[in-house]
Each structure stands twice: as C-alpha cells, then as structure tokens.
Amino acid sequence: MFELSAATLVGKGLHREVHVHPEDDSKCVKVVVLRGEEETRREQAYYRFLQRRNIDWISLPQFYGNEETNMGPGAVFDLIRDDDGQVSKTLEFYLDNLSSTPELVESISQALIKLKRDLLEQNIITMTLKPKNMVLQLRNDGVRCLIIDNIGNSDIVPISSYARCFGRKKIERKWGKFKGLLSKKFTNQSNAKKIISNI
C-alpha cells in the first residue's frame, strides 16, 4: 500500500487529489476525496478504450491501472514534467501570467493548435475543456499541451467515440466552447487574446 500525504500532494480538484507516486516520481496517483467515483469510473473506462485503440499518447498522460493507497484506490498516470524536472504547470497558470512571459505567446498558440489537431486525428473525446485541466510541458524542442483531466464520453450512446464523422463534430463543438470560455475569462489580456484568435 502506498502512503500519500501533504508532502506528496501536487494538485487538488473538486473531487480528487493528485500525488507524486511514492516509488516513481515520473508517475502520479489520483485519489478520490469527495464524491468523484463516477467521474473516475468514466475516465478509466475511456482510457482503457484508448489503450485498446493503441493511440500514441501525444496529448494525454498514459494510465497504468490502480494501486491501493492509505487514501483508498489510486489511479496511476504519467506525471507530466518539464525538461528541467519541474512538474508542468497548467495552461491557466501561463495565461494568467502572460504579461511577464510574452515570449511564450507563439509557443502556446502552436501547442494548442497541435493539441486540437491530435484530438481530431485520433478522435479523442473530452468532457468540458478547461485551462485548469491542461498542462504546458516546456521542452527543449518546444512546448506541448496535454489534457490531464475531464477525459471521456458521457453520451448514453457514445457513437462519437467510434464514428469519426460524429467525433469530429463533437470535438469541434467542444473546442468552440473552450475558445468562448477563454475569451470570457481573459477578456482584458491582450496576449491571451492573441492566442485565442490563433487557435
């Protein structure tokens, strides 16, 4: 059983906490802390679906199954880190701080364009796209954007997961809502507006 504590905590959402894996710092462990069981089941079922499809995991951390922890069952995923070893920060963090890092505007734009292209090419369905659920991985060869939460298809009949024509429509619709969310949240930030207009 893995022991998780405040010392291993790297992130916290409404329903789940994320901890550095105690035995492998390239991985993290997600544990439910408040009524997140249904979300976790949906997410894991979709990850297993993607594993069967053998996607290339450019835009998502890989899922490695569940382990027992002192906080209950924990889902093990890749922990996304920058090339300097630091845990990658959220897209929301970078958009909030663009005034101090204007040199990242073009890199973030290109990372988001590549993310959308990969979602479409691999027909990866998400729930609501939010900047707090994405991380920007700063690498020596550029910036990569990955979705770390809210993956899956909640449709009663998930035809968009199997039929690409329906998947494309769903992904485009979700992306449009994502741009609208960014426009509303960062309405007074000129650098963020540049990124939104590019994607």
Secondary structure, DSSP 8 states (H G I E B T S, - for coil): -B---TTTEEEE-SSEEEEE-TT-TTEEEEEE-SS-HHHHHHHHHHHHHHHHHT---SSS--EEEEEEETTEEEEEEE--B-TTS-B-EEHHHHHHTTTT-GGGHHHHHHHHHHHHHHHHHHT--BSS--GGGEEEEEETTEEEEEE-S-BS---SS-GGGT-HHHHHHHHHHHHHHHHHHHHHHTTT-HHHHHHHHH-
